[in-house]
Amino acid sequence: MKITVDRDRCVGAGMCAMTAGEVFEQHEDDGRVVLRMTEPPAQLTDDVEEAEQLCPSRAITVDPAAG
């Protein structure tokens, strides 16, 4: 799995950080998404996919075939 984020699209809702804090965090200055790892371990797949679905601005893209 490979993850990309679009910080310009992010609205800072924080759903990603609450759902998969090992992979996503919010920048302390603007609250927008910061990607902590682009290729997380398999045990985080469910959390990452949930974070992608919960993102209100669709700023997270998960490619399950990559990695």
All heavy atoms as TSV, in Angstrom:
chain	resi	resn	atom	element	x	y	z
A	1	MET	N	N	0.833	-1.172	0.000
A	1	MET	CA	C	0.000	0.000	0.000
A	1	MET	C	C	0.885	1.244	0.000
A	1	MET	O	O	1.918	1.281	0.647
A	1	MET	CB	C	-0.874	-0.014	1.258
A	1	MET	CG	C	-1.438	1.317	1.596
A	1	MET	SD	S	-2.237	1.472	3.200
A	1	MET	CE	C	-2.731	-0.107	3.643
A	2	LYS	N	N	0.459	2.233	-0.781
A	2	LYS	CA	C	1.151	3.510	-0.807
A	2	LYS	C	C	0.116	4.623	-0.614
A	2	LYS	O	O	-0.963	4.585	-1.175
A	2	LYS	CB	C	1.885	3.704	-2.124
A	2	LYS	CG	C	2.691	4.986	-2.126
A	2	LYS	CD	C	3.682	5.013	-3.242
A	2	LYS	CE	C	4.427	6.327	-3.123
A	2	LYS	NZ	N	5.763	6.245	-3.540
A	3	ILE	N	N	0.485	5.608	0.206
A	3	ILE	CA	C	-0.416	6.700	0.549
A	3	ILE	C	C	0.159	8.019	0.042
A	3	ILE	O	O	1.355	8.267	0.157
A	3	ILE	CB	C	-0.577	6.815	2.071
A	3	ILE	CG1	C	-1.025	5.494	2.656
A	3	ILE	CG2	C	-1.546	7.928	2.439
A	3	ILE	CD1	C	-0.862	5.429	4.150
A	4	THR	N	N	-0.723	8.846	-0.496
A	4	THR	CA	C	-0.357	10.221	-0.836
A	4	THR	C	C	-1.415	11.137	-0.238
A	4	THR	O	O	-2.561	10.729	-0.029
A	4	THR	CB	C	-0.266	10.452	-2.357
A	4	THR	OG1	O	-1.495	10.100	-2.960
A	4	THR	CG2	C	0.863	9.648	-2.975
A	5	VAL	N	N	-1.005	12.368	0.060
A	5	VAL	CA	C	-1.938	13.361	0.578
A	5	VAL	C	C	-1.804	14.653	-0.218
A	5	VAL	O	O	-0.732	14.984	-0.710
A	5	VAL	CB	C	-1.735	13.640	2.083
A	5	VAL	CG1	C	-2.006	12.405	2.914
A	5	VAL	CG2	C	-0.350	14.165	2.371
A	6	ASP	N	N	-2.898	15.367	-0.314
A	6	ASP	CA	C	-2.927	16.659	-0.984
A	6	ASP	C	C	-3.186	17.716	0.087
A	6	ASP	O	O	-4.320	17.956	0.475
A	6	ASP	CB	C	-4.028	16.666	-2.046
A	6	ASP	CG	C	-4.066	17.953	-2.853
A	6	ASP	OD1	O	-3.461	18.963	-2.422
A	6	ASP	OD2	O	-4.720	17.956	-3.910
A	7	ARG	N	N	-2.117	18.311	0.581
A	7	ARG	CA	C	-2.236	19.305	1.656
A	7	ARG	C	C	-3.035	20.527	1.220
A	7	ARG	O	O	-3.685	21.166	2.040
A	7	ARG	CB	C	-0.854	19.725	2.153
A	7	ARG	CG	C	-0.211	18.673	3.036
A	7	ARG	CD	C	1.087	19.113	3.683
A	7	ARG	NE	N	1.176	20.470	4.125
A	7	ARG	CZ	C	0.720	20.948	5.296
A	7	ARG	NH1	N	0.109	20.140	6.136
A	7	ARG	NH2	N	0.859	22.218	5.612
A	8	ASP	N	N	-2.999	20.853	-0.067
A	8	ASP	CA	C	-3.775	21.994	-0.554
A	8	ASP	C	C	-5.275	21.725	-0.479
A	8	ASP	O	O	-6.064	22.650	-0.299
A	8	ASP	CB	C	-3.391	22.343	-1.997
A	8	ASP	CG	C	-1.987	22.896	-2.097
A	8	ASP	OD1	O	-1.518	23.527	-1.128
A	8	ASP	OD2	O	-1.342	22.691	-3.140
A	9	ARG	N	N	-5.644	20.492	-0.602
A	9	ARG	CA	C	-7.048	20.104	-0.561
A	9	ARG	C	C	-7.555	19.902	0.876
A	9	ARG	O	O	-8.740	20.018	1.149
A	9	ARG	CB	C	-7.209	18.816	-1.354
A	9	ARG	CG	C	-8.602	18.428	-1.585
A	9	ARG	CD	C	-8.645	17.257	-2.541
A	9	ARG	NE	N	-9.951	17.332	-3.167
A	9	ARG	CZ	C	-10.332	16.628	-4.167
A	9	ARG	NH1	N	-9.492	15.789	-4.718
A	9	ARG	NH2	N	-11.524	16.741	-4.651
A	10	CYS	N	N	-6.649	19.601	1.786
A	10	CYS	CA	C	-6.982	19.305	3.181
A	10	CYS	C	C	-7.649	20.505	3.857
A	10	CYS	O	O	-7.216	21.641	3.704
A	10	CYS	CB	C	-5.710	18.929	3.935
A	10	CYS	SG	S	-5.970	18.583	5.683
A	11	VAL	N	N	-8.697	20.214	4.644
A	11	VAL	CA	C	-9.396	21.262	5.392
A	11	VAL	C	C	-9.103	21.193	6.884
A	11	VAL	O	O	-9.659	21.963	7.667
A	11	VAL	CB	C	-10.924	21.211	5.146
A	11	VAL	CG1	C	-11.244	21.502	3.691
A	11	VAL	CG2	C	-11.512	19.887	5.592
A	12	GLY	N	N	-8.252	20.259	7.292
A	12	GLY	CA	C	-7.836	20.176	8.686
A	12	GLY	C	C	-8.869	19.592	9.634
A	12	GLY	O	O	-8.873	19.896	10.825
A	13	ALA	N	N	-9.751	18.732	9.138
A	13	ALA	CA	C	-10.777	18.129	9.988
A	13	ALA	C	C	-10.173	17.197	11.044
A	13	ALA	O	O	-10.738	17.026	12.115
A	13	ALA	CB	C	-11.793	17.366	9.135
A	14	GLY	N	N	-9.046	16.576	10.736
A	14	GLY	CA	C	-8.340	15.739	11.699
A	14	GLY	C	C	-8.836	14.308	11.815
A	14	GLY	O	O	-8.372	13.564	12.673
A	15	MET	N	N	-9.764	13.912	10.963
A	15	MET	CA	C	-10.272	12.546	11.020
A	15	MET	C	C	-9.162	11.526	10.773
A	15	MET	O	O	-9.151	10.464	11.388
A	15	MET	CB	C	-11.400	12.350	10.001
A	15	MET	CG	C	-12.625	13.195	10.271
A	15	MET	SD	S	-13.324	12.990	11.918
A	15	MET	CE	C	-13.812	11.285	11.864
A	16	CYS	N	N	-8.228	11.870	9.906
A	16	CYS	CA	C	-7.127	10.952	9.598
A	16	CYS	C	C	-6.243	10.717	10.823
A	16	CYS	O	O	-5.901	9.573	11.138
A	16	CYS	CB	C	-6.306	11.476	8.427
A	16	CYS	SG	S	-5.633	13.127	8.670
A	17	ALA	N	N	-5.900	11.779	11.514
A	17	ALA	CA	C	-5.038	11.669	12.689
A	17	ALA	C	C	-5.737	10.917	13.819
A	17	ALA	O	O	-5.101	10.167	14.565
A	17	ALA	CB	C	-4.599	13.050	13.143
A	18	MET	N	N	-7.045	11.104	13.946
A	18	MET	CA	C	-7.797	10.382	14.981
A	18	MET	C	C	-7.954	8.904	14.631
A	18	MET	O	O	-7.987	8.062	15.520
A	18	MET	CB	C	-9.173	11.017	15.177
A	18	MET	CG	C	-9.100	12.366	15.868
A	18	MET	SD	S	-10.710	12.998	16.331
A	18	MET	CE	C	-11.324	13.530	14.735
A	19	THR	N	N	-8.028	8.594	13.349
A	19	THR	CA	C	-8.270	7.220	12.907
A	19	THR	C	C	-6.980	6.416	12.765
A	19	THR	O	O	-6.943	5.243	13.122
A	19	THR	CB	C	-9.010	7.230	11.551
A	19	THR	OG1	O	-10.197	7.998	11.700
A	19	THR	CG2	C	-9.367	5.839	11.101
A	20	ALA	N	N	-5.936	7.043	12.246
A	20	ALA	CA	C	-4.664	6.351	12.002
A	20	ALA	C	C	-3.509	7.267	12.392
A	20	ALA	O	O	-2.741	7.726	11.542
A	20	ALA	CB	C	-4.563	5.926	10.545
A	21	GLY	N	N	-3.396	7.543	13.666
A	21	GLY	CA	C	-2.376	8.463	14.182
A	21	GLY	C	C	-0.942	8.026	13.947
A	21	GLY	O	O	-0.032	8.844	13.987
A	22	GLU	N	N	-0.747	6.738	13.690
A	22	GLU	CA	C	0.607	6.260	13.389
A	22	GLU	C	C	1.052	6.722	12.007
A	22	GLU	O	O	2.235	6.824	11.731
A	22	GLU	CB	C	0.668	4.732	13.437
A	22	GLU	CG	C	0.271	4.133	14.751
A	22	GLU	CD	C	-1.216	3.775	14.804
A	22	GLU	OE1	O	-2.027	4.355	14.038
A	22	GLU	OE2	O	-1.568	2.924	15.629
A	23	VAL	N	N	0.075	7.006	11.141
A	23	VAL	CA	C	0.360	7.330	9.753
A	23	VAL	C	C	0.158	8.816	9.441
A	23	VAL	O	O	0.903	9.393	8.649
A	23	VAL	CB	C	-0.530	6.480	8.816
A	23	VAL	CG1	C	-0.252	6.793	7.355
A	23	VAL	CG2	C	-0.324	4.990	9.093
A	24	PHE	N	N	-0.830	9.430	10.097
A	24	PHE	CA	C	-1.168	10.826	9.822
A	24	PHE	C	C	-1.090	11.660	11.093
A	24	PHE	O	O	-1.400	11.178	12.178
A	24	PHE	CB	C	-2.608	10.942	9.291
A	24	PHE	CG	C	-2.910	10.080	8.108
A	24	PHE	CD1	C	-3.575	8.876	8.252
A	24	PHE	CD2	C	-2.531	10.472	6.829
A	24	PHE	CE1	C	-3.870	8.075	7.166
A	24	PHE	CE2	C	-2.817	9.675	5.731
A	24	PHE	CZ	C	-3.487	8.475	5.901
A	25	GLU	N	N	-0.718	12.905	10.932
A	25	GLU	CA	C	-0.815	13.875	12.015
A	25	GLU	C	C	-1.214	15.213	11.418
A	25	GLU	O	O	-1.243	15.366	10.199
A	25	GLU	CB	C	0.490	13.982	12.806
A	25	GLU	CG	C	1.676	14.493	12.020
A	25	GLU	CD	C	2.963	14.476	12.851
A	25	GLU	OE1	O	2.915	14.260	14.069
A	25	GLU	OE2	O	4.022	14.666	12.255
A	26	GLN	N	N	-1.544	16.148	12.274
A	26	GLN	CA	C	-1.916	17.481	11.815
A	26	GLN	C	C	-0.773	18.441	12.110
A	26	GLN	O	O	-0.215	18.423	13.209
A	26	GLN	CB	C	-3.182	17.951	12.511
A	26	GLN	CG	C	-4.411	17.206	12.053
A	26	GLN	CD	C	-5.649	17.708	12.753
A	26	GLN	OE1	O	-5.976	17.245	13.828
A	26	GLN	NE2	N	-6.328	18.658	12.136
A	27	HIS	N	N	-0.468	19.288	11.138
A	27	HIS	CA	C	0.585	20.287	11.310
A	27	HIS	C	C	0.148	21.263	12.390
A	27	HIS	O	O	-0.996	21.716	12.404
A	27	HIS	CB	C	0.830	21.019	9.986
A	27	HIS	CG	C	2.087	21.814	9.992
A	27	HIS	ND1	N	2.159	23.057	10.546
A	27	HIS	CD2	C	3.319	21.518	9.524
A	27	HIS	CE1	C	3.387	23.521	10.415
A	27	HIS	NE2	N	4.113	22.584	9.797
A	28	GLU	N	N	1.032	21.569	13.303
A	28	GLU	CA	C	0.654	22.423	14.436
A	28	GLU	C	C	0.341	23.859	14.033
A	28	GLU	O	O	-0.407	24.549	14.727
A	28	GLU	CB	C	1.724	22.402	15.524
A	28	GLU	CG	C	3.048	23.016	15.137
A	28	GLU	CD	C	4.066	22.938	16.245
A	28	GLU	OE1	O	4.294	21.830	16.769
A	28	GLU	OE2	O	4.641	23.985	16.595
A	29	ASP	N	N	0.852	24.328	12.907
A	29	ASP	CA	C	0.587	25.708	12.488
A	29	ASP	C	C	-0.745	25.879	11.769
A	29	ASP	O	O	-1.470	26.834	12.028
A	29	ASP	CB	C	1.706	26.233	11.580
A	29	ASP	CG	C	3.012	26.449	12.328
A	29	ASP	OD1	O	2.977	26.616	13.564
A	29	ASP	OD2	O	4.063	26.423	11.669
A	30	ASP	N	N	-1.075	24.951	10.861
A	30	ASP	CA	C	-2.284	25.148	10.060
A	30	ASP	C	C	-3.310	24.027	10.195
A	30	ASP	O	O	-4.383	24.101	9.613
A	30	ASP	CB	C	-1.935	25.359	8.586
A	30	ASP	CG	C	-1.197	24.193	7.956
A	30	ASP	OD1	O	-1.181	23.079	8.532
A	30	ASP	OD2	O	-0.627	24.386	6.869
A	31	GLY	N	N	-3.001	22.970	10.935
A	31	GLY	CA	C	-3.940	21.889	11.168
A	31	GLY	C	C	-4.128	20.928	10.010
A	31	GLY	O	O	-4.884	19.967	10.114
A	32	ARG	N	N	-3.426	21.179	8.910
A	32	ARG	CA	C	-3.575	20.299	7.749
A	32	ARG	C	C	-2.748	19.032	7.903
A	32	ARG	O	O	-1.797	18.977	8.663
A	32	ARG	CB	C	-3.209	21.040	6.465
A	32	ARG	CG	C	-4.218	22.159	6.165
A	32	ARG	CD	C	-3.972	22.838	4.855
A	32	ARG	NE	N	-2.674	23.504	4.871
A	32	ARG	CZ	C	-2.017	23.881	3.793
A	32	ARG	NH1	N	-2.523	23.670	2.597
A	32	ARG	NH2	N	-0.864	24.480	3.893
A	33	VAL	N	N	-3.117	18.032	7.132
A	33	VAL	CA	C	-2.526	16.710	7.233
A	33	VAL	C	C	-1.016	16.721	6.971
A	33	VAL	O	O	-0.523	17.430	6.104
A	33	VAL	CB	C	-3.228	15.721	6.266
A	33	VAL	CG1	C	-3.019	16.109	4.818
A	33	VAL	CG2	C	-2.783	14.282	6.509
A	34	VAL	N	N	-0.333	15.881	7.752
A	34	VAL	CA	C	1.084	15.590	7.556
A	34	VAL	C	C	1.190	14.074	7.514
A	34	VAL	O	O	0.684	13.377	8.398
A	34	VAL	CB	C	1.953	16.146	8.702
A	34	VAL	CG1	C	3.395	15.707	8.546
A	34	VAL	CG2	C	1.836	17.654	8.786
A	35	LEU	N	N	1.807	13.568	6.480
A	35	LEU	CA	C	1.970	12.127	6.302
A	35	LEU	C	C	3.225	11.675	7.030
A	35	LEU	O	O	4.325	12.146	6.740
A	35	LEU	CB	C	2.057	11.812	4.805
A	35	LEU	CG	C	2.027	10.365	4.384
A	35	LEU	CD1	C	0.774	9.664	4.902
A	35	LEU	CD2	C	2.097	10.272	2.872
A	36	ARG	N	N	3.067	10.777	7.975
A	36	ARG	CA	C	4.194	10.291	8.770
A	36	ARG	C	C	4.922	9.139	8.087
A	36	ARG	O	O	6.106	8.933	8.313
A	36	ARG	CB	C	3.714	9.861	10.142
A	36	ARG	CG	C	3.094	11.021	10.917
A	36	ARG	CD	C	2.617	10.604	12.255
A	36	ARG	NE	N	3.788	10.383	13.092
A	36	ARG	CZ	C	3.736	9.838	14.287
A	36	ARG	NH1	N	2.595	9.453	14.792
A	36	ARG	NH2	N	4.841	9.675	14.989
A	37	MET	N	N	4.187	8.369	7.259
A	37	MET	CA	C	4.814	7.272	6.504
A	37	MET	C	C	4.006	7.026	5.238
A	37	MET	O	O	2.788	7.043	5.276
A	37	MET	CB	C	4.951	6.003	7.349
A	37	MET	CG	C	3.672	5.419	7.843
A	37	MET	SD	S	3.890	3.876	8.789
A	37	MET	CE	C	4.254	4.514	10.411
A	38	THR	N	N	4.697	6.847	4.133
A	38	THR	CA	C	4.008	6.648	2.853
A	38	THR	C	C	3.629	5.198	2.608
A	38	THR	O	O	2.715	4.920	1.844
A	38	THR	CB	C	4.866	7.142	1.675
A	38	THR	OG1	O	6.099	6.432	1.677
A	38	THR	CG2	C	5.101	8.634	1.761
A	39	GLU	N	N	4.349	4.278	3.233
A	39	GLU	CA	C	4.089	2.854	3.042
A	39	GLU	C	C	3.997	2.171	4.409
A	39	GLU	O	O	4.953	1.549	4.859
A	39	GLU	CB	C	5.173	2.224	2.177
A	39	GLU	CG	C	5.213	2.815	0.775
A	39	GLU	CD	C	6.263	2.192	-0.119
A	39	GLU	OE1	O	6.648	1.020	0.112
A	39	GLU	OE2	O	6.699	2.866	-1.060
A	40	PRO	N	N	2.836	2.283	5.060
A	40	PRO	CA	C	2.695	1.712	6.397
A	40	PRO	C	C	2.649	0.187	6.385
A	40	PRO	O	O	2.356	-0.422	5.352
A	40	PRO	CB	C	1.358	2.284	6.877
A	40	PRO	CG	C	0.598	2.543	5.642
A	40	PRO	CD	C	1.618	2.933	4.613
A	41	PRO	N	N	2.916	-0.429	7.533
A	41	PRO	CA	C	2.850	-1.891	7.615
A	41	PRO	C	C	1.421	-2.398	7.433
A	41	PRO	O	O	0.441	-1.680	7.660
A	41	PRO	CB	C	3.376	-2.192	9.024
A	41	PRO	CG	C	3.252	-0.921	9.782
A	41	PRO	CD	C	3.308	0.192	8.789
A	42	ALA	N	N	1.316	-3.639	7.050
A	42	ALA	CA	C	0.025	-4.252	6.720
A	42	ALA	C	C	-0.984	-4.190	7.861
A	42	ALA	O	O	-2.182	-4.063	7.621
A	42	ALA	CB	C	0.240	-5.700	6.291
A	43	GLN	N	N	-0.527	-4.225	9.091
A	43	GLN	CA	C	-1.467	-4.214	10.216
A	43	GLN	C	C	-2.220	-2.890	10.350
A	43	GLN	O	O	-3.214	-2.807	11.058
A	43	GLN	CB	C	-0.799	-4.593	11.542
A	43	GLN	CG	C	0.208	-3.593	12.052
A	43	GLN	CD	C	1.634	-3.951	11.693
A	43	GLN	OE1	O	1.875	-4.638	10.695
A	43	GLN	NE2	N	2.580	-3.489	12.479
A	44	LEU	N	N	-1.796	-1.847	9.637
A	44	LEU	CA	C	-2.469	-0.552	9.674
A	44	LEU	C	C	-3.405	-0.328	8.489
A	44	LEU	O	O	-4.044	0.714	8.380
A	44	LEU	CB	C	-1.433	0.575	9.725
A	44	LEU	CG	C	-0.539	0.599	10.967
A	44	LEU	CD1	C	0.478	1.732	10.858
A	44	LEU	CD2	C	-1.357	0.720	12.229
A	45	THR	N	N	-3.511	-1.324	7.620
A	45	THR	CA	C	-4.317	-1.180	6.399
A	45	THR	C	C	-5.749	-0.750	6.686
A	45	THR	O	O	-6.256	0.187	6.070
A	45	THR	CB	C	-4.315	-2.493	5.590
A	45	THR	OG1	O	-2.975	-2.779	5.191
A	45	THR	CG2	C	-5.203	-2.392	4.364
A	46	ASP	N	N	-6.417	-1.407	7.605
A	46	ASP	CA	C	-7.818	-1.074	7.887
A	46	ASP	C	C	-7.973	0.360	8.372
A	46	ASP	O	O	-8.875	1.086	7.933
A	46	ASP	CB	C	-8.416	-2.037	8.911
A	46	ASP	CG	C	-8.614	-3.441	8.364
A	46	ASP	OD1	O	-8.609	-3.617	7.124
A	46	ASP	OD2	O	-8.785	-4.365	9.185
A	47	ASP	N	N	-7.084	0.787	9.268
A	47	ASP	CA	C	-7.153	2.154	9.790
A	47	ASP	C	C	-6.899	3.187	8.694
A	47	ASP	O	O	-7.575	4.211	8.620
A	47	ASP	CB	C	-6.144	2.362	10.926
A	47	ASP	CG	C	-6.524	1.602	12.182
A	47	ASP	OD1	O	-7.688	1.167	12.304
A	47	ASP	OD2	O	-5.645	1.447	13.058
A	48	VAL	N	N	-5.922	2.923	7.843
A	48	VAL	CA	C	-5.588	3.854	6.760
A	48	VAL	C	C	-6.739	3.956	5.760
A	48	VAL	O	O	-7.111	5.058	5.340
A	48	VAL	CB	C	-4.276	3.436	6.055
A	48	VAL	CG1	C	-4.069	4.216	4.773
A	48	VAL	CG2	C	-3.098	3.609	6.998
A	49	GLU	N	N	-7.316	2.828	5.403
A	49	GLU	CA	C	-8.441	2.848	4.470
A	49	GLU	C	C	-9.653	3.559	5.077
A	49	GLU	O	O	-10.362	4.284	4.383
A	49	GLU	CB	C	-8.784	1.426	4.031
A	49	GLU	CG	C	-7.735	0.854	3.107
A	49	GLU	CD	C	-7.973	-0.592	2.720
A	49	GLU	OE1	O	-8.838	-1.256	3.339
A	49	GLU	OE2	O	-7.291	-1.065	1.798
A	50	GLU	N	N	-9.867	3.403	6.379
A	50	GLU	CA	C	-10.955	4.118	7.047
A	50	GLU	C	C	-10.683	5.619	7.045
A	50	GLU	O	O	-11.584	6.429	6.802
A	50	GLU	CB	C	-11.142	3.615	8.469
A	50	GLU	CG	C	-12.299	4.284	9.177
A	50	GLU	CD	C	-12.545	3.746	10.570
A	50	GLU	OE1	O	-11.807	2.864	11.049
A	50	GLU	OE2	O	-13.498	4.235	11.193
A	51	ALA	N	N	-9.444	6.007	7.298
A	51	ALA	CA	C	-9.078	7.431	7.283
A	51	ALA	C	C	-9.330	8.035	5.904
A	51	ALA	O	O	-9.836	9.158	5.794
A	51	ALA	CB	C	-7.615	7.608	7.685
A	52	GLU	N	N	-8.999	7.295	4.857
A	52	GLU	CA	C	-9.252	7.772	3.498
A	52	GLU	C	C	-10.748	8.011	3.285
A	52	GLU	O	O	-11.156	9.039	2.729
A	52	GLU	CB	C	-8.737	6.761	2.474
A	52	GLU	CG	C	-9.018	7.162	1.038
A	52	GLU	CD	C	-8.679	6.073	0.033
A	52	GLU	OE1	O	-8.792	4.869	0.366
A	52	GLU	OE2	O	-8.302	6.432	-1.097
A	53	GLN	N	N	-11.573	7.083	3.739
A	53	GLN	CA	C	-13.019	7.202	3.562
A	53	GLN	C	C	-13.623	8.331	4.396
A	53	GLN	O	O	-14.592	8.971	3.979
A	53	GLN	CB	C	-13.700	5.879	3.913
A	53	GLN	CG	C	-13.370	4.754	2.963
A	53	GLN	CD	C	-13.762	5.080	1.532
A	53	GLN	OE1	O	-14.855	5.540	1.275
A	53	GLN	NE2	N	-12.850	4.853	0.610
A	54	LEU	N	N	-13.068	8.583	5.568
A	54	LEU	CA	C	-13.604	9.606	6.470
A	54	LEU	C	C	-13.173	11.027	6.111
A	54	LEU	O	O	-13.787	11.988	6.578
A	54	LEU	CB	C	-13.183	9.311	7.913
A	54	LEU	CG	C	-13.803	8.077	8.552
A	54	LEU	CD1	C	-13.168	7.824	9.916
A	54	LEU	CD2	C	-15.302	8.228	8.678
A	55	CYS	N	N	-12.152	11.158	5.287
A	55	CYS	CA	C	-11.631	12.489	4.949
A	55	CYS	C	C	-12.697	13.292	4.186
A	55	CYS	O	O	-13.074	12.924	3.069
A	55	CYS	CB	C	-10.366	12.370	4.103
A	55	CYS	SG	S	-9.677	13.970	3.638
A	56	PRO	N	N	-13.171	14.400	4.756
A	56	PRO	CA	C	-14.239	15.159	4.103
A	56	PRO	C	C	-13.814	15.855	2.812
A	56	PRO	O	O	-14.642	16.138	1.959
A	56	PRO	CB	C	-14.666	16.172	5.162
A	56	PRO	CG	C	-13.482	16.326	6.041
A	56	PRO	CD	C	-12.790	14.993	6.036
A	57	SER	N	N	-12.528	16.114	2.663
A	57	SER	CA	C	-12.058	16.815	1.468
A	57	SER	C	C	-11.413	15.876	0.446
A	57	SER	O	O	-10.934	16.318	-0.591
A	57	SER	CB	C	-11.062	17.904	1.857
A	57	SER	OG	O	-9.927	17.332	2.475
A	58	ARG	N	N	-11.382	14.577	0.780
A	58	ARG	CA	C	-10.769	13.580	-0.107
A	58	ARG	C	C	-9.304	13.920	-0.414
A	58	ARG	O	O	-8.829	13.756	-1.540
A	58	ARG	CB	C	-11.553	13.400	-1.401
A	58	ARG	CG	C	-12.979	12.985	-1.195
A	58	ARG	CD	C	-13.012	11.572	-0.643
A	58	ARG	NE	N	-14.400	11.133	-0.408
A	58	ARG	CZ	C	-14.833	10.668	0.756
A	58	ARG	NH1	N	-14.030	10.605	1.798
A	58	ARG	NH2	N	-16.065	10.268	0.912
A	59	ALA	N	N	-8.602	14.355	0.611
A	59	ALA	CA	C	-7.196	14.737	0.462
A	59	ALA	C	C	-6.248	13.543	0.562
A	59	ALA	O	O	-5.054	13.681	0.315
A	59	ALA	CB	C	-6.826	15.774	1.528
A	60	ILE	N	N	-6.772	12.380	0.913
A	60	ILE	CA	C	-5.957	11.177	1.099
A	60	ILE	C	C	-6.246	10.203	-0.038
A	60	ILE	O	O	-7.406	9.921	-0.338
A	60	ILE	CB	C	-6.270	10.509	2.447
A	60	ILE	CG1	C	-5.968	11.464	3.598
A	60	ILE	CG2	C	-5.477	9.203	2.598
A	60	ILE	CD1	C	-6.501	10.994	4.932
A	61	THR	N	N	-5.181	9.678	-0.630
A	61	THR	CA	C	-5.316	8.656	-1.658
A	61	THR	C	C	-4.519	7.433	-1.231
A	61	THR	O	O	-3.325	7.543	-0.907
A	61	THR	CB	C	-4.796	9.153	-3.011
A	61	THR	OG1	O	-5.513	10.344	-3.375
A	61	THR	CG2	C	-4.961	8.109	-4.095
A	62	VAL	N	N	-5.171	6.292	-1.231
A	62	VAL	CA	C	-4.528	5.031	-0.868
A	62	VAL	C	C	-4.517	4.143	-2.104
A	62	VAL	O	O	-5.562	3.886	-2.698
A	62	VAL	CB	C	-5.279	4.332	0.279
A	62	VAL	CG1	C	-4.640	2.985	0.585
A	62	VAL	CG2	C	-5.296	5.201	1.524
A	63	ASP	N	N	-3.323	3.679	-2.460
A	63	ASP	CA	C	-3.176	2.736	-3.565
A	63	ASP	C	C	-2.789	1.385	-2.949
A	63	ASP	O	O	-1.629	1.182	-2.588
A	63	ASP	CB	C	-2.114	3.211	-4.541
A	63	ASP	CG	C	-1.940	2.271	-5.732
A	63	ASP	OD1	O	-2.564	1.187	-5.748
A	63	ASP	OD2	O	-1.179	2.634	-6.646
A	64	PRO	N	N	-3.765	0.487	-2.781
A	64	PRO	CA	C	-3.472	-0.779	-2.120
A	64	PRO	C	C	-2.524	-1.686	-2.903
A	64	PRO	O	O	-1.884	-2.552	-2.320
A	64	PRO	CB	C	-4.842	-1.445	-1.960
A	64	PRO	CG	C	-5.724	-0.759	-2.944
A	64	PRO	CD	C	-5.146	0.592	-3.202
A	65	ALA	N	N	-2.399	-1.497	-4.205
A	65	ALA	CA	C	-1.555	-2.348	-5.022
A	65	ALA	C	C	-0.084	-1.934	-5.013
A	65	ALA	O	O	0.783	-2.718	-5.370
A	65	ALA	CB	C	-2.063	-2.373	-6.457
A	66	ALA	N	N	0.183	-0.696	-4.630
A	66	ALA	CA	C	1.569	-0.190	-4.628
A	66	ALA	C	C	2.276	-0.601	-3.347
A	66	ALA	O	O	1.667	-0.898	-2.341
A	66	ALA	CB	C	1.580	1.321	-4.787
A	67	GLY	N	N	3.597	-0.479	-3.414
A	67	GLY	CA	C	4.377	-0.722	-2.212
A	67	GLY	C	C	5.109	-1.949	-2.249
A	67	GLY	O	O	5.454	-2.874	-2.209
